[in-house]
Amino acid sequence: QLMAYRLQLKERVIMKIIVAGTGYVGLVHAAVCAEFGHEVIAYDNDEKKIEAFSSGETDRIVHYVNEPGLADSIRKVYGKHLFFSTKLKDIIEGTDVIFLCLPTPPNMDGSTNLTYYDAALEDIAKSLKNRKDLRRVVVVNKSTVPIGTAIHLKSVLDSNKVENVGVASNPEFLAEGTAVPEARKPDRIIVGCNEDQDFIILQRVYSKFVHHVQTKYIETSPETAEAIKYVANTMLLTYISFWNGIGAKLGEKIPNIRIDDLRLGVTADKRISTWGSFVSNGAGGSCFGKDIASLIYQLRRVNVDTKMLEASFEVNENQKVYLVDRAINENGFQFNNKTIAVLGLAFKKNTNDMRDASSIKAIERLLGKGVSSIRAYDPLANDAAKLEFNPSRNVLFEKIQYVDSARAAIEGSDALFISSDCEEFRGLSRTIEDMAAPPYLILDGRRMIPDFEILVEKGYTYLAVGSMVMEGAVAGTGSS
């Protein structure tokens, strides 16, 4: 019977897929599945988003999801293999797979907020119950959800008396800025199911993806698939925190340790990754902090000691503000009534995503120290930052001015804080040299100015993550 089912599916090379949720994960997944020839309908109840994506206009698309290559991908397949809809009941017939790509934000205690997930799931269950075509359909958790959510998913479908339905866990591992090429050629595809027929359906979905030699296709249980995502992200953040908490501190506290040479020497061991070894002012984004907090919460509920994970989380959070504290404690700089330039607002380059960006805590710390103004610039994220730093939530956010270039932010400021690794911030020493009124203090959270000696020789103070303070003294400014 299973062989007959497999042969029946083999004849359906093109699968009908609904992607529920058109955020960063959902929109990329929908576009790439459509590129591989599947019939994909991206569903969302936000009519403005659907109108923007359907327009094919880059500016309207990137307003919601700014990911390199994504707008081009959508234009290439829209109207052929990719469609958009706000009406679930109109698109449900004949569906093979429904991917759930829904927001799962954190609660204050670190647990995962499933409010959006559950609301969408109820709508999907009701639509599936009323369908006329009773072919097998698999509902797949694509977003990061707590371990055991597949069981919850199945219980909701069963309580709504949905017939001939399976569930699966299929976590995503995309990195913002490179999501489109990574989705086309993923390093691994993890599929967790309890039924053979559901594995077969997802094999058909991913049959064209796994032809790439570097892709590992792994089938496992739903719970294992869910755990893989949490463990992977937690391990990555722990590695980053190790380098920031140990490697960087060695360079900052012990004379004559060169952090870049330390990194090169340690990672020359083929067993040790270079990824994450570049010290910084902390990792942000929608995944790392949220996922480690969620895993801590889940482990505590089953009486597992989480001290190591808590330490990794704490190191990363402290890293976001400690350059400001170092400037005060190690250089005697007083931020009160100063104008500070902040370069890089998104959590990383090539995105406008402000979620858990390191700049948020840094700016809040600067405002708390009494700065008179902050001149902020990011090549992509200025508009998103205005929403994040809404003065209606905190009147101090009125001190933030958004400018359209790095130079406009820097010139005339008392100090510069580099918070992200945008390429245009690399090697700013020449730009600063040419300014009539350059900053006295430079805080480099990404080590973007390799020739900092030029500035130190001219009297400016350079303070970078991973290095001791390189002090200078510009006439007429001082550190008071």
C-alpha positions in Angstrom: 0.0 0.0 0.0 2.8 2.4 0.9 4.6 1.6 -2.4 1.4 2.3 -4.4 1.1 5.6 -2.5 4.7 6.5 -3.4 4.1 5.7 -7.1 1.0 7.8 -7.0 2.9 10.8 -5.6 5.7 10.3 -8.0 3.4 11.2 -10.9 2.7 14.5 -9.1 6.0 16.3 -9.6 4.5 19.6 -8.8 3.0 19.9 -5.4 0.5 22.5 -4.2 1.9 24.3 -1.3 0.5 26.9 1.0 2.9 29.0 3.0 1.0 30.6 6.0 2.8 33.7 7.1 4.8 36.1 4.8 7.5 37.3 7.2 11.2 36.7 6.6 11.0 32.9 6.7 7.7 32.5 4.9 8.4 34.8 2.0 11.8 33.3 1.3 10.5 29.8 1.5 7.6 30.5 -0.7 9.7 32.2 -3.4 12.3 29.4 -3.5 9.8 26.6 -3.5 8.1 28.3 -6.5 11.5 28.7 -8.2 11.8 24.9 -8.1 8.4 24.6 -9.9 5.9 23.9 -7.2 2.6 25.8 -7.1 3.0 28.0 -4.1 0.4 30.3 -2.5 1.7 32.6 0.2 -1.1 33.4 2.6 -1.3 36.2 5.1 -4.2 38.1 6.7 -2.3 41.4 6.3 -3.8 42.9 3.1 -1.2 45.6 2.8 1.7 43.1 2.8 0.0 40.9 0.2 -0.7 43.9 -2.0 3.0 45.0 -1.7 4.3 41.5 -2.6 1.9 41.1 -5.5 3.0 44.4 -7.0 6.5 43.1 -7.8 7.9 46.5 -6.9 11.2 46.3 -5.1 10.6 49.3 -2.8 7.2 47.9 -1.6 8.6 44.4 -1.1 11.7 45.4 0.9 9.6 47.7 3.1 8.4 44.5 4.7 11.2 42.0 4.1 14.6 43.4 3.0 16.6 40.4 1.9 19.2 40.5 -1.0 17.8 38.8 -4.2 14.3 38.2 -2.8 12.4 40.8 -4.8 14.0 39.5 -8.0 13.1 35.9 -7.0 9.4 37.0 -6.4 9.2 38.8 -9.8 10.6 35.8 -11.6 8.0 33.4 -10.4 5.0 35.5 -9.5 1.9 34.7 -11.6 3.6 31.5 -12.9 4.3 29.4 -9.8 3.9 31.9 -6.9 0.7 33.5 -5.9 -0.5 35.6 -2.9 -3.8 35.5 -1.0 -5.6 36.7 2.1 -8.5 34.2 1.7 -7.6 30.8 3.1 -10.9 29.1 2.3 -10.4 30.0 -1.4 -7.0 28.3 -1.7 -7.3 25.3 0.5 -8.6 22.8 -2.1 -6.1 20.4 -3.6 -3.3 21.3 -1.1 -0.5 18.9 -0.5 1.5 20.8 2.2 0.9 23.7 4.5 4.0 25.3 5.9 3.4 27.3 9.1 5.8 30.3 9.1 4.3 32.3 11.9 5.6 34.7 14.5 6.7 33.0 17.7 8.0 35.9 19.8 9.3 35.5 23.4 7.4 36.0 26.6 9.0 37.9 29.5 9.9 34.6 31.2 11.7 33.3 28.1 8.9 31.0 27.0 7.5 31.1 23.5 4.4 33.1 22.7 2.2 31.0 20.5 -0.7 33.4 20.3 -0.3 34.1 16.6 0.5 30.5 15.9 -2.6 29.2 17.6 -4.9 31.7 16.0 -3.7 30.9 12.5 -3.7 27.1 13.3 -7.4 27.3 14.3 -8.3 29.0 11.0 -6.3 26.5 9.0 -7.9 23.5 10.9 -11.4 24.9 10.1 -10.6 25.4 6.4 -9.1 21.9 6.2 -12.2 20.4 7.8 -14.5 22.0 5.2 -12.4 21.0 2.1 -13.9 18.7 -0.5 -10.7 17.2 -1.8 -9.6 14.8 1.0 -6.2 14.0 -0.4 -3.4 13.6 2.2 -2.2 17.0 3.4 0.8 17.6 5.7 0.8 20.6 8.1 4.4 21.5 8.8 6.0 23.6 11.5 8.6 25.7 9.7 9.0 28.4 12.4 10.9 27.7 15.6 8.5 26.3 18.1 9.0 24.6 21.5 9.8 20.9 21.5 6.5 19.0 21.5 4.6 21.6 19.4 4.0 19.0 16.7 1.9 17.0 19.2 0.0 20.2 20.0 -0.5 20.8 16.2 -1.9 17.3 15.8 -4.3 17.7 18.7 -5.8 20.9 17.3 -6.3 19.2 13.9 -7.9 16.2 15.5 -10.1 18.3 17.7 -11.4 20.0 14.6 -12.0 16.5 13.0 -9.7 17.2 10.1 -9.4 14.0 8.0 -6.4 12.5 6.3 -3.9 15.0 7.7 -0.3 14.6 8.9 2.0 16.8 10.8 5.7 17.5 10.5 8.6 19.6 11.9 10.8 21.1 9.3 12.9 23.9 11.0 14.6 26.6 8.9 18.3 27.5 9.3 18.5 30.6 7.1 20.9 33.5 7.9 19.7 37.0 7.0 21.6 38.6 4.3 22.3 35.2 2.5 18.9 33.6 2.9 17.9 33.3 -0.7 21.0 31.4 -2.0 21.0 29.3 1.3 17.3 28.3 0.7 18.2 27.2 -2.8 21.1 25.1 -1.7 20.6 24.4 2.0 23.4 22.7 4.0 20.7 20.5 5.6 17.0 19.7 5.4 15.6 18.3 8.7 12.2 16.6 8.4 10.5 15.2 11.4 7.4 13.0 11.0 5.6 10.1 12.6 4.1 8.6 9.4 5.9 7.2 6.4 3.3 8.7 4.0 4.1 12.2 5.4 7.9 11.6 4.8 7.1 10.7 1.2 5.1 13.9 0.6 7.9 16.1 2.0 10.5 14.1 -0.1 8.5 15.2 -3.1 8.6 18.9 -2.0 12.4 18.8 -1.5 13.4 16.4 -4.3 14.9 19.2 -6.3 16.6 20.8 -3.3 18.6 17.7 -2.3 20.2 17.2 -5.6 22.9 19.6 -4.5 25.9 17.6 -3.3 26.4 19.6 -0.1 22.8 19.2 1.2 22.2 16.6 4.0 18.6 15.3 4.0 17.8 14.0 7.5 14.6 12.3 8.5 13.8 11.9 12.2 11.0 12.3 14.8 9.2 15.7 15.1 10.6 16.3 18.6 14.2 15.7 17.4 13.7 18.1 14.5 12.4 20.7 16.9 15.3 20.1 19.2 17.9 20.3 16.4 17.0 24.0 15.8 17.3 25.0 19.4 20.5 23.1 20.0 22.1 24.5 16.8 21.3 28.1 17.6 22.2 27.8 21.2 25.6 26.2 20.2 26.3 29.1 17.8 25.5 31.7 20.3 27.6 29.9 22.9 30.5 29.9 20.5 30.1 33.7 19.9 29.9 34.3 23.6 33.0 32.2 24.2 35.0 34.4 21.9 33.5 37.6 23.3 33.8 36.5 26.9 37.2 34.9 26.8 39.1 35.8 23.6 38.1 39.5 23.5 38.8 39.9 27.2 42.3 38.5 26.9 43.1 41.2 24.3 41.5 43.9 26.5 43.2 43.0 29.8 46.6 41.5 29.0 49.2 43.6 27.3 50.6 42.6 23.9 47.9 40.1 23.1 46.9 40.6 19.5 43.3 39.4 19.2 43.3 38.9 15.4 46.5 36.7 15.7 44.9 34.9 18.6 41.9 34.1 16.4 43.9 33.0 13.5 46.1 30.8 15.6 43.2 29.1 17.4 41.1 28.5 14.3 44.0 27.1 12.4 43.0 23.9 14.1 40.6 22.3 11.6 38.4 21.2 14.4 37.6 24.8 15.4 35.4 27.0 13.3 36.3 30.4 12.1 32.6 31.3 12.1 31.8 33.3 15.3 35.4 33.9 16.2 35.3 37.5 15.1 34.7 39.3 18.4 32.0 41.9 18.4 29.6 44.0 20.5 27.2 41.0 20.7 24.9 39.0 18.5 21.4 40.1 17.7 18.6 39.1 15.4 15.4 37.2 15.7 16.8 33.8 16.6 19.8 33.5 18.9 18.6 35.3 22.0 15.0 34.1 21.7 16.0 30.5 21.1 18.5 30.2 24.0 16.0 31.8 26.3 13.3 29.4 25.2 15.6 26.4 25.6 16.5 27.5 29.1 12.8 27.7 29.9 12.1 24.3 28.4 15.0 22.6 30.2 14.1 24.2 33.6 10.6 22.7 33.2 12.2 19.2 33.1 14.6 20.0 36.0 17.8 20.3 33.9 20.6 22.7 35.1 21.0 25.6 32.7 23.9 27.5 34.2 26.0 27.2 31.1 23.3 28.5 28.8 22.4 31.3 31.2 26.1 32.3 31.2 26.2 32.4 27.4 23.1 34.5 27.3 24.4 36.9 29.9 27.7 37.4 28.2 26.0 38.2 24.9 23.6 40.7 26.5 26.4 42.4 28.4 28.5 42.6 25.3 25.9 45.0 23.7 26.6 47.8 26.2 30.0 47.2 27.7 31.9 49.4 25.3 30.0 52.4 26.7 31.0 51.2 30.2 34.6 50.7 29.2 34.8 54.3 27.8 33.7 55.6 31.2 35.8 53.2 33.4 39.0 52.9 31.3 39.1 56.3 29.5 37.2 58.5 31.9 34.9 59.7 29.1 31.7 61.4 30.3 28.7 61.0 27.9 26.6 63.6 29.7 25.5 66.4 27.2 27.6 64.9 24.4 26.6 64.2 20.8 27.2 60.6 19.8 27.3 59.2 16.3 26.0 55.6 16.0 26.7 53.7 12.8 24.8 50.5 12.2 21.3 50.0 13.6 20.2 46.7 12.2 21.5 43.6 13.9 23.8 42.9 10.9 24.7 44.2 7.5 22.5 43.7 4.4 19.3 43.8 6.3 16.8 46.2 7.8 15.9 43.9 10.7 16.0 45.6 14.1 15.0 42.6 16.1 17.2 42.3 19.2 19.9 44.4 17.4 22.9 45.3 19.6 22.3 48.9 18.8 19.1 49.0 20.8 20.8 48.4 24.1 23.7 50.5 23.2 21.5 53.5 22.4 19.4 53.0 25.5 22.6 52.9 27.6 23.9 56.1 25.9 20.5 57.9 26.6 20.7 56.7 30.1 24.1 58.3 30.5 22.6 61.7 29.6 23.8 62.3 26.0 22.3 65.4 24.4 21.7 63.8 21.0 22.4 60.7 19.0 23.0 60.9 15.2 22.1 57.5 13.8 22.8 56.1 10.4 22.2 52.7 8.7 22.2 52.2 5.0 19.0 50.1 5.2 17.5 50.3 8.6 16.8 54.0 9.4 13.0 53.6 8.8 12.8 50.4 10.8 14.8 52.1 13.6 12.3 54.9 13.8 9.6 52.4 14.6 11.8 50.7 17.2 12.8 54.0 18.9 9.3 55.4 18.9 9.2 58.5 21.2 5.7 57.5 22.3 7.3 54.6 24.2 10.2 56.6 25.6 10.5 60.4 25.4 14.3 60.1 25.4 14.1 58.6 21.8 13.3 62.2 20.7 17.1 62.8 21.1 17.8 60.4 18.1 18.4 62.1 14.8 18.5 60.0 11.6 20.9 61.1 8.9 21.6 59.8 5.4 25.3 59.1 5.5 28.1 58.0 7.9 29.8 61.3 7.4 26.7 63.3 8.4 26.5 61.2 11.6 30.2 61.5 12.5 31.2 65.1 11.8 30.8 67.3 14.8 30.1 64.4 17.2 31.9 64.0 20.4 32.2 60.2 20.1 31.5 57.5 17.4 30.0 54.1 18.2 30.2 51.5 15.3 27.6 48.8 16.0 27.4 46.8 12.9 29.7 45.4 10.1 28.3 47.3 7.1 31.1 47.4 4.5 30.9 51.2 4.1 32.0 51.5 7.8 35.2 49.7 7.1 38.3 51.9 7.1 36.7 55.2 8.2 40.0 56.6 9.4 40.6 58.6 6.2 37.1 60.0 6.4 37.5 61.0 10.0 41.0 62.5 9.2 39.4 64.9 6.6 36.7 66.2 8.9 36.9 69.7 10.4 35.3 68.4 13.6 36.0 64.7 14.1 35.0 62.7 17.2 37.3 62.6 20.2 36.4 59.0 21.0 35.8 56.0 18.7 34.1 52.9 20.0 34.5 50.1 17.5 32.1 47.2 18.2 33.1 45.4 15.1 36.8 46.2 14.6 36.0 48.0 11.4 39.0 50.4 11.5 42.1 48.2 11.0 44.4 51.2 10.6 43.3 52.8 13.8 47.0 53.8 14.5 46.6 56.7 12.1 43.9 58.2 14.3 45.7 57.4 17.6 48.8 59.1 16.3 46.8 62.2 15.6 45.5 62.2 19.1 42.1 60.5 19.0 41.2 57.7 21.4 40.3 54.4 19.9 38.5 51.7 22.0 37.7 48.5 20.2 36.3 45.2 21.3 39.2 42.8 21.8 41.9 45.5 22.4 43.1 47.8 25.2 42.3 51.5 25.0 44.5 53.4 22.6 44.5 56.8 24.1 45.0 60.2 22.5 44.1 63.7 23.4 42.7 66.1 20.9 43.3 69.8 21.8 40.2 71.5 23.0 38.1 68.4 23.6 39.4 66.4 26.5 37.5 63.6 28.2 35.5 65.6 30.7 
